[in-house]
Amino acid sequence: MTAHDGSWTRSPTRRPSTSPTPPGWEAWPAEHHGTSGGAWLKIAKKGSGRPSPSVAEALDVALCHGWIDSHRKGLDDDRYLQRYSPRRPGSSWSRVGVEKVEALVAAGRVRAGGFAAIAAARADGRWDAAHQRQRDATVPPDPVEAPAGADRARERFERLDRTRRHALLLRLVTARTAAARAARLSRIADDLAGVNAVHSGPHVVAGWVDGGRVASAHPASRCPRWWRT
């Protein structure tokens, strides 16, 4: 194992002794991407004057080896720790992520781990189904064309704000098969048309997609069925 330069650590409580450098971060994933469960990289805050890869530079390195970013923790006044780890099997891809990786492939930077992640995503449809960013998302025709309770479902769907619409649409565009998409659409329509209105009063469900799972600000028992499947 190659000794690291202090720019990363496998524990958020361990305090590296030196600042990270881009070459140091480039070298470590190249050796350990297939055997490590992840690493914490020290990144300097803007204006600190410390040498450091930027968040974008560090993420590019991770993507080249099939890794992604996740948690962030404070370190000191000038730096924070950013977590990078292998992409989970079956995790969803964003359109931005696909575009970033395509650019890295074109630049000749992607390595074996990165190509393996791409191949897996292409094989099961996640690559082609990469969801849009919220601000760019468009509404397909079928979410408001549900056969049962269509009028009520359509009315409620149109009253949702952009964030909640996007959460609904994300359930459709991340479905891997036509059958799964149809089943999700049916559940969404039933909930929109029924008692589990996703936009009602102070109990609005606030969720986000994390690797294909949906997390919610409320207990699962209070969420519509489609948030828990």
N, C-alpha and C positions, 0 to 999 in steps of 0.2 A: 504494500500500500504506500502510495506517495504521501509524504507529510504535507499537510496543507499550510498555507501562508498566514493563517489566522483570520481569513476573510469569511469563513463559514464555520458553522458548528451544528452538530446534530441535536443539541439541547438548547432550548430557549433560555435556560438559566446559566449556561456556560458563557463567559464573556471573553470573546477573542481578544488578542492583545495587539493586533495590528489592523490597519485599514485594508479593505479589499482592493484588489486591482483587477481590471478586466482580464488580463492574461491568467491570473490565478483562478478566476471563476470559469474561464474557458477550459482549463485543464482538468478541473475536478470532475465535472459531469462526464467528460469523455472517458474517464477511467471507471467511474462508479455508477453510471446510469443504470446498469443492469443488475446491480447488487445492493444498492442503497435504497432505503425507504424514503429518503429525502434529506434536505439540508437547510439550515438557516443561513442566509447570506447577509452580511452587514452592508448597508447602503447608506451613504452620507446624505443628509438633508441638503436641500438647495441652499446655497449661500454659506455653507459650513466651511468651504475652502479645503475640505478633505478630498484626497483622491478616491474616486469610487466610480463603479459603473452606474449608469442611470438605471431607473426601473425598466425602461424600454430595452436597454442593452442587456440587462440581466435576464429578462424574459425571453429575448431572442435566443440566448444561449440555451436556456431551459427547453424551449420549443424544439431546438435542433436535435435534442436527445430524447424527445417524447415526454418531457416533463412540463408541468404547469405551475403557476404561482397560486398561493392560497393565503394563509394567515400572515398578518403583520403584527410585530410586537415592538414596543419601545426599547431602546438600548441605553442611550444617554442623550445629552443635549444636542449632539450633532448627528447621531446615527440611529437607525432602527434596524430591526431584523426582519427580513422577508423570507417566508417559507417557500421552498420549491420542492416538488415531489413528483414521482411518476404519475402519469395520467391513469386514473382508475379504469379497469376494463368496463366497457359499456358506457363510459361517461359521454355526455353530449358535447358537441362542438358548436361554437358560435360562428357566425359568418365572419366576424373579425378575426377569430382564431384561424380559420381556414385561409383567409387572405394573407395573414401574416406568414403562415407556414408555406404557402405557395411562393411568396416572395423570397423566403429563405431557401427554398429548393432552387429557385431560379438563380440565386446568388451562389449556389454551390456549397452552402453551409450546413445543410441537414445531414446528420450522421445516421448510423444504423438504427439506433433507438427511435429517432424521429421518423424514419421511413417505416419502421414496424408499427408505430402508432397510426400513421397514415393508412397503411395497408389494412389494419384492423378496422378502422373507421369506414374505409371504402367497402370492405367485405360485408359489413352488416347494415350499410345504408346511412350511417351517421354522418359521413362526409357530405353526401348529397343533401341530407336533411338539415344541414347546419342552419340554425335559426338566425333570423335577422336581429340587428340591434333594435331596441325599443323605438328609437326615434325614426327608424326607417321601415318599421313593420307595416305591412299592408294587410287589409282584411280580406281573406278569401271569402267567396260567396256562401259557402255552406254553413258557417256557424250560426247564421240567422235564418236558415232554411230548414230547420228541424221540423219533421212531420207532426209531432205531438206538441201541442201548445205553442205552435210556431209564432203566433202573433205576440203572445206574452213574452216568449223568449227573445224575440227580435227587439221588442220595446226595451226590455231590461238590458240587453246587450248594447244597444245604442246609447243607453244612459251611463254606461261605465266610462270612467276616465281612461286615459291612454295606458296608465300603468296596469290597471286591472284587465283591460282588453288584451294587452300584451301577454299577461300571465295566462289567460285563457288560450290565446292563439298558440302560445309556446307548447301547450299540451298537445296541440294538433300537429305542429310542424316537427316535433321531436318523436312522433310515433314512427316506428320502424316498418310497419306494414300497413296496407290499406285497411285490413280488418281491425287492427289496433286503433287506427285513426277513426274509423267509423264508430267503434265502441266508445272511444273517448268523446266524440262529438255527441253521441246519444246521451251520455251521462251529463255532459255540460248543458245540453239543451234541457234535459229534465230538471236540472238544478236551477237553471235560469227561469224556467216556467213554473217551478214548484215553490216549496216553502224555503228552500235554501238559497234565497237570493244573495248573490255575492256582494251586493252593493248597499245593503240595507243598514241604515242607522249607524250607531257607534260601533257595531260589531263587524265591520268590514274585515274580510279576510285579507291579510297582507302576506304575500308569499313570494318566494323566488325560487328559481331552479338552481340546483347545485348538483351537477353530475347526474342529471336525470331524476333526482329526488326533489320533492317539493317540501320546503320548510315553511312553517306558518307561525305567525305571532300569537295564535290562539291554540288551545288544546285540540288534538285531532277530533275529539268528539263533537266539537263545535264547527268543524269545517265541512263543506260539501264533500260528497263522496269522491269527486274527481280530484280533489287535492290530496287524497290519501291512497291513490292507486298508481 
